[in-house]
Amino acid sequence: MKTAVAATRATDSAAAGKDLGEQVRQTLGRAPAAIILFAAPHYDHKTLLGALRESCDGCVVVGASSAGEFTNELQGDGLACVLALGNDGAEFRAVVGRGVQADPEGAARQLAAGLTGLSDLRPVNRAALVMTDALAGHADILVDELTLATAGQYRFFGGGAGDNAQFQRTTVFCGDEVLTDAVVALEILSDKPIGVGVSHGWEPASAAFRVTDADGMRLIGLNGLPAVEALQAHAEETGQTLETSAPIPFFLHNILGIETPAGHRLRVPLAVEADGSVLCAAEVPVGSVVRVMRSSHESTVEAAQLATDAALAALGGHRPGAALFFDCVATRLRMGEGFGSEVAAVKARLGGIDLAGCNTHGQIARAEGQFQGFHNCTAVVCVLPE
């Protein structure tokens, strides 16, 4: 499929939308069939969407607020970027599921009901970009329920909308709508396979702890004691400092890994509550076994390369045409300027094809042979065929 990438540093929302649309039309020579948009939280997203769609003849637009944006040419935060898609050999449809916080299963079923590929008997390849309001929670349930509702026929990739780790307001986009408490998808039905790869580069650094009490994203007890005590003990054993009133410097380098048969699914701690519970970026199930995890700059870059290689391999020999890349805002904050080397490593593996992506509040991946579900601090790469 023919694609175009565009990014803008324009701070005015209407000007940014117009700039993106004009870049896309100039590259494609026509309006695209669909656009994937990632935009920093400072924009008036409604205005930006309106200007972008007006520039592109009202085409399908799906996306989310983001926490760092990048393309082949630009990388930073405070930007807006798009990947525009032509309909050569592919069909696109935007779908919404609402009410995620109160009924995540229902929101997933709403989304699945709008996917046309479930009733399409052609031998097409089915995939969907999925972006969810991170603050609505329940992303794990969403991914699991979507997999069930689609009978495992779809490859999913994407993540949680971001707001530069402020955790105040995260939004998703569908057409000219800016939505909270919702999940959106861009369905892609393609004549050729779409590749998805996922890897994180973290390893266990502590003994195992049993989650004895939790409430949603609040991790309350580990081994029957307040959760923070286990993290404080790990900090002491490893010569680190955990300031409970300002824990982020410790948490960025010491996240939690939930043991699963496929490996450790990561969760980022965010804050310590007065009762000793720990607020995390996603749910940690009661009864699960967790460990404190560690990583390095090198292992993070290698993980992104492995995810890219897996996505390319899943194309089944078809030439890559464009790619989307997602990693966690916590990864960007932990690596600082070094995050640029991770983006550069992905670009090098892709060989110069169109690339767009963003830092998200959690990552989504579901594909054959891949570590599936909702993740934190994990590289997810989707490669679209030429």
Secondary structure per residue as TSV (DSSP state, phi and psi in degrees):
chain	resnum	aa	ss	phi	psi
A	1	M	-	360.0	145.2
A	2	K	-	-78.6	138.4
A	3	T	E	-135.8	165.3
A	4	A	E	-147.5	143.8
A	5	V	E	-116.4	141.0
A	6	A	E	-145.3	151.1
A	7	A	E	-145.1	155.8
A	8	T	E	-142.1	145.3
A	9	R	-	-101.9	0.8
A	10	A	-	-57.2	132.1
A	11	T	-	-89.6	-26.0
A	12	D	S	-72.3	130.2
A	13	S	H	-66.0	-43.4
A	14	A	H	-65.4	-42.4
A	15	A	H	-65.0	-38.2
A	16	A	H	-64.1	-44.8
A	17	G	H	-62.6	-42.6
A	18	K	H	-65.1	-42.3
A	19	D	H	-60.2	-47.2
A	20	L	H	-60.9	-45.2
A	21	G	H	-62.4	-42.0
A	22	E	H	-67.3	-38.5
A	23	Q	H	-61.7	-43.9
A	24	V	H	-62.8	-47.7
A	25	R	H	-63.9	-36.5
A	26	Q	H	-65.3	-39.6
A	27	T	H	-71.8	-46.4
A	28	L	H	-81.0	-25.0
A	29	G	S	80.2	6.9
A	30	R	S	-167.7	174.0
A	31	A	-	-71.6	143.2
A	32	P	-	-77.3	168.0
A	33	A	S	-80.7	-31.9
A	34	A	E	-154.6	152.8
A	35	I	E	-132.2	135.9
A	36	I	E	-106.3	122.2
A	37	L	E	-118.3	132.6
A	38	F	E	-122.4	126.2
A	39	A	E	-136.8	135.4
A	40	A	-	-59.3	155.5
A	41	P	T	-68.8	-16.6
A	42	H	T	-74.2	-15.6
A	43	Y	S	-71.9	151.8
A	44	D	-	-80.9	96.8
A	45	H	H	-64.0	-33.3
A	46	K	H	-62.5	-45.4
A	47	T	H	-65.8	-43.6
A	48	L	H	-60.6	-46.2
A	49	L	H	-61.0	-43.3
A	50	G	H	-60.9	-44.3
A	51	A	H	-68.1	-38.7
A	52	L	H	-64.7	-47.4
A	53	R	H	-67.5	-36.0
A	54	E	H	-63.7	-37.1
A	55	S	H	-70.5	-20.9
A	56	C	T	-120.2	32.1
A	57	D	T	57.4	36.1
A	58	G	T	67.1	31.1
A	59	C	-	-68.9	168.4
A	60	V	E	-63.6	129.9
A	61	V	E	-129.9	131.3
A	62	V	E	-135.6	145.1
A	63	G	E	175.0	-156.8
A	64	A	E	-164.2	159.5
A	65	S	E	-66.3	151.1
A	66	S	-	-134.0	175.5
A	67	A	S	-131.0	40.6
A	68	G	S	130.3	132.4
A	69	E	E	-130.9	151.8
A	70	F	E	-157.1	152.5
A	71	T	E	-139.2	-170.8
A	72	N	S	-57.9	-34.8
A	73	E	S	-102.7	-29.6
A	74	L	-	-127.2	149.5
A	75	Q	E	-152.6	131.4
A	76	G	E	173.3	-158.2
A	77	D	S	-131.9	154.7
A	78	G	S	91.3	13.2
A	79	L	-	-106.7	173.1
A	80	A	E	-129.9	137.7
A	81	C	E	-142.6	156.6
A	82	V	E	-138.3	152.6
A	83	L	E	-116.1	118.0
A	84	A	E	-100.7	140.2
A	85	L	E	-122.1	131.4
A	86	G	-	-86.5	164.5
A	87	N	-	-96.2	23.0
A	88	D	T	-69.1	105.3
A	89	G	T	76.5	12.6
A	90	A	E	-149.0	155.4
A	91	E	E	-126.6	147.5
A	92	F	E	-130.6	146.9
A	93	R	E	-149.4	134.5
A	94	A	E	-95.0	135.8
A	95	V	E	-136.2	148.5
A	96	V	E	-127.0	142.6
A	97	G	E	-122.6	132.2
A	98	R	E	-115.6	162.1
A	99	G	-	73.9	40.5
A	100	V	T	-63.0	-42.0
A	101	Q	T	-63.3	-44.1
A	102	A	T	-82.6	-31.9
A	103	D	-	-148.5	75.3
A	104	P	H	-62.1	-35.7
A	105	E	H	-62.9	-43.0
A	106	G	H	-64.4	-40.1
A	107	A	H	-62.7	-40.3
A	108	A	H	-65.0	-40.2
A	109	R	H	-67.4	-37.7
A	110	Q	H	-57.1	-46.7
A	111	L	H	-62.1	-48.7
A	112	A	H	-61.9	-35.1
A	113	A	H	-64.1	-23.8
A	114	G	T	-89.8	-2.9
A	115	L	-	-82.3	118.4
A	116	T	G	-74.9	-21.7
A	117	G	G	-66.1	-20.1
A	118	L	G	-67.2	-28.9
A	119	S	S	-105.7	3.2
A	120	D	-	-88.2	117.0
A	121	L	-	-86.4	-1.7
A	122	R	S	-67.2	154.0
A	123	P	-	-79.5	62.4
A	124	V	-	-94.7	162.0
A	125	N	E	-92.8	126.9
A	126	R	E	-109.0	128.0
A	127	A	E	-149.6	164.4
A	128	A	E	-155.0	132.6
A	129	L	E	-73.5	129.8
A	130	V	E	-125.0	122.4
A	131	M	E	-124.4	131.9
A	132	T	E	-125.7	152.1
A	133	D	-	-66.1	108.7
A	134	A	G	-61.3	-33.5
A	135	L	G	-74.8	-14.2
A	136	A	G	-74.1	-19.1
A	137	G	-	73.8	-170.9
A	138	H	-	63.3	25.2
A	139	A	H	-63.9	-34.7
A	140	D	H	-58.1	-46.3
A	141	I	H	-63.8	-41.1
A	142	L	H	-57.2	-49.4
A	143	V	H	-64.4	-44.2
A	144	D	H	-62.6	-44.2
A	145	E	H	-69.4	-36.9
A	146	L	H	-62.4	-40.0
A	147	T	H	-62.9	-43.9
A	148	L	H	-65.1	-45.8
A	149	A	H	-66.8	-23.3
A	150	T	T	-105.2	10.1
A	151	A	T	53.3	32.8
A	152	G	T	67.3	17.9
A	153	Q	-	-83.7	-12.6
A	154	Y	-	-110.9	145.9
A	155	R	E	-94.4	126.0
A	156	F	E	-110.8	145.6
A	157	F	E	-153.1	152.8
A	158	G	E	146.7	-140.4
A	159	G	E	174.4	-168.3
A	160	G	E	-93.1	134.8
A	161	A	-	-56.9	148.9
A	162	G	-	-120.5	164.9
A	163	D	S	-145.5	42.5
A	164	N	T	59.3	38.9
A	165	A	T	62.4	24.7
A	166	Q	-	-84.8	-24.4
A	167	F	-	54.0	44.9
A	168	Q	S	-108.7	-46.4
A	169	R	-	-155.8	120.5
A	170	T	-	-124.2	136.3
A	171	T	-	-131.4	153.9
A	172	V	E	-119.3	157.4
A	173	F	E	-119.7	141.2
A	174	C	E	-148.3	114.2
A	175	G	T	64.7	-123.3
A	176	D	T	-105.0	14.2
A	177	E	E	-92.6	138.2
A	178	V	E	-111.8	116.4
A	179	L	E	-120.8	142.5
A	180	T	S	-114.5	165.7
A	181	D	S	51.4	43.3
A	182	A	E	-148.0	163.3
A	183	V	E	-129.0	137.9
A	184	V	E	-122.9	156.0
A	185	A	E	-140.7	145.8
A	186	L	E	-108.5	105.1
A	187	E	E	-72.6	135.4
A	188	I	E	-126.0	115.8
A	189	L	E	-107.9	116.8
A	190	S	E	-126.4	146.2
A	191	D	S	-68.3	-23.1
A	192	K	S	-117.0	156.5
A	193	P	-	-66.1	152.4
A	194	I	-	-114.2	130.1
A	195	G	E	-96.5	136.3
A	196	V	E	-128.4	132.6
A	197	G	E	-132.6	149.0
A	198	V	E	-147.0	137.4
A	199	S	E	-163.9	152.7
A	200	H	-	-126.6	-25.2
A	201	G	-	77.3	13.1
A	202	W	-	-100.9	151.7
A	203	E	E	-134.3	156.2
A	204	P	E	-62.8	141.0
A	205	A	-	-128.9	5.2
A	206	S	S	-142.5	173.8
A	207	A	-	-67.3	167.1
A	208	A	-	-81.2	144.0
A	209	F	E	-125.0	139.1
A	210	R	E	-90.1	131.4
A	211	V	E	-78.0	106.7
A	212	T	E	-96.0	-14.6
A	213	D	E	-158.2	135.1
A	214	A	E	-159.1	153.8
A	215	D	E	-139.8	96.3
A	216	G	T	62.9	-120.1
A	217	M	T	-89.4	2.7
A	218	R	E	-93.9	115.0
A	219	L	E	-89.3	110.5
A	220	I	E	-95.2	-47.0
A	221	G	E	-134.4	139.0
A	222	L	E	-124.7	124.5
A	223	N	T	54.5	33.4
A	224	G	T	82.2	0.1
A	225	L	E	-114.6	161.5
A	226	P	E	-53.5	135.9
A	227	A	H	-56.8	-37.2
A	228	V	H	-63.0	-27.0
A	229	E	H	-64.6	-37.3
A	230	A	H	-64.9	-39.7
A	231	L	H	-71.6	-36.3
A	232	Q	H	-65.4	-39.1
A	233	A	H	-64.3	-40.6
A	234	H	H	-64.3	-41.6
A	235	A	H	-59.6	-43.7
A	236	E	H	-64.8	-42.4
A	237	E	H	-65.7	-29.0
A	238	T	T	-104.9	8.8
A	239	G	T	71.4	28.5
A	240	Q	-	-109.1	173.0
A	241	T	-	-121.2	128.1
A	242	L	-	-115.4	103.9
A	243	E	-	-89.1	111.8
A	244	T	T	-64.5	-25.2
A	245	S	T	-81.4	-17.3
A	246	A	S	-147.0	71.6
A	247	P	-	-86.8	-8.5
A	248	I	H	-56.7	-43.5
A	249	P	H	-55.0	-37.7
A	250	F	H	-73.2	-44.6
A	251	F	H	-64.5	-32.2
A	252	L	T	-62.9	-27.5
A	253	H	T	-106.3	-4.0
A	254	N	S	-139.2	81.1
A	255	I	E	-97.3	176.3
A	256	L	E	-103.7	142.5
A	257	G	E	-119.4	121.6
A	258	I	E	-86.1	124.0
A	259	E	E	-69.1	130.8
A	260	T	E	-137.0	164.8
A	261	P	T	-59.9	-24.6
A	262	A	T	-94.8	-3.0
A	263	G	E	132.1	-167.7
A	264	H	E	-92.6	124.1
A	265	R	E	-92.2	126.2
A	266	L	E	-89.4	146.8
A	267	R	E	-136.8	131.6
A	268	V	-	-94.5	120.6
A	269	P	E	-70.7	146.0
A	270	L	E	-119.3	-37.4
A	271	A	E	-157.7	157.3
A	272	V	E	-107.8	126.0
A	273	E	-	-85.9	164.9
A	274	A	T	-60.9	-28.6
A	275	D	T	-86.6	5.8
A	276	G	S	89.1	0.9
A	277	S	-	-79.0	161.5
A	278	V	E	-121.5	124.0
A	279	L	E	-82.0	127.2
A	280	C	E	-113.4	165.7
A	281	A	S	-75.8	-13.5
A	282	A	S	-156.6	168.7
A	283	E	-	-64.6	145.0
A	284	V	-	-121.5	109.5
A	285	P	-	-66.8	141.1
A	286	V	T	-61.3	137.7
A	287	G	T	92.1	-15.3
A	288	S	-	-74.6	161.8
A	289	V	E	-107.2	129.7
A	290	V	E	-126.8	157.5
A	291	R	E	-134.4	153.7
A	292	V	E	-74.8	136.5
A	293	M	E	-114.3	156.6
A	294	R	E	-134.4	158.2
A	295	S	-	-149.8	177.9
A	296	S	-	-135.0	167.7
A	297	H	H	-55.3	-45.1
A	298	E	H	-66.7	-41.9
A	299	S	H	-68.8	-31.8
A	300	T	H	-66.9	-44.6
A	301	V	H	-63.9	-43.2
A	302	E	H	-61.6	-38.8
A	303	A	H	-62.1	-42.3
A	304	A	H	-63.1	-37.6
A	305	Q	H	-65.3	-42.0
A	306	L	H	-64.1	-40.7
A	307	A	H	-62.4	-41.2
A	308	T	H	-65.2	-43.7
A	309	D	H	-61.3	-41.1
A	310	A	H	-64.7	-40.8
A	311	A	H	-65.5	-40.9
A	312	L	H	-64.8	-41.8
A	313	A	H	-63.1	-32.6
A	314	A	T	-71.9	-7.9
A	315	L	T	-73.0	-11.4
A	316	G	T	65.0	35.4
A	317	G	T	94.0	-11.2
A	318	H	-	-73.1	150.3
A	319	R	-	-72.6	136.7
A	320	P	E	-72.3	144.2
A	321	G	E	-115.7	-36.1
A	322	A	E	-161.9	163.7
A	323	A	E	-145.5	153.7
A	324	L	E	-119.1	140.2
A	325	F	E	-132.7	131.0
A	326	F	E	-127.0	136.0
A	327	D	E	-145.7	168.7
A	328	C	E	-76.6	147.6
A	329	V	H	-60.9	-31.9
A	330	A	H	-63.4	-35.1
A	331	T	H	-64.2	-44.0
A	332	R	H	-62.4	-43.5
A	333	L	H	-67.2	-39.2
A	334	R	H	-67.9	-41.3
A	335	M	H	-84.3	-21.2
A	336	G	G	60.6	-134.5
A	337	E	G	-62.4	-21.7
A	338	G	G	-65.5	-16.0
A	339	F	H	-61.5	-27.7
A	340	G	H	-58.6	-31.1
A	341	S	H	-71.1	-30.2
A	342	E	H	-67.9	-46.2
A	343	V	H	-60.8	-42.1
A	344	A	H	-62.5	-37.8
A	345	A	H	-65.4	-39.9
A	346	V	H	-64.1	-45.5
A	347	K	H	-60.0	-41.2
A	348	A	H	-63.3	-41.1
A	349	R	H	-65.0	-33.4
A	350	L	H	-80.5	-15.1
A	351	G	T	71.7	30.6
A	352	G	T	91.1	5.1
A	353	I	-	-71.7	165.3
A	354	D	E	-57.0	134.6
A	355	L	E	-138.7	133.8
A	356	A	E	-140.8	155.9
A	357	G	E	178.9	-175.8
A	358	C	E	-159.2	163.6
A	359	N	E	-84.0	134.2
A	360	T	E	-122.2	166.9
A	361	H	S	-95.2	71.4
A	362	G	S	105.1	149.6
A	363	Q	E	-124.6	146.1
A	364	I	E	-114.8	134.1
A	365	A	E	-150.9	134.2
A	366	R	E	-150.5	112.9
A	367	A	-	-159.6	158.6
A	368	E	T	-59.7	133.5
A	369	G	T	74.2	9.7
A	370	Q	S	-114.9	161.6
A	371	F	-	-76.7	109.0
A	372	Q	-	-98.7	153.7
A	373	G	E	126.3	-155.0
A	374	F	E	-108.2	130.4
A	375	H	E	-127.8	163.0
A	376	N	S	-119.0	155.1
A	377	C	S	50.9	41.1
A	378	T	-	-129.9	135.4
A	379	A	E	-82.6	127.9
A	380	V	E	-124.5	126.6
A	381	V	E	-124.0	132.0
A	382	C	E	-117.7	129.0
A	383	V	E	-114.5	125.1
A	384	L	E	-95.2	142.0
A	385	P	E	-72.1	156.4
A	386	E	-	-64.5	360.0
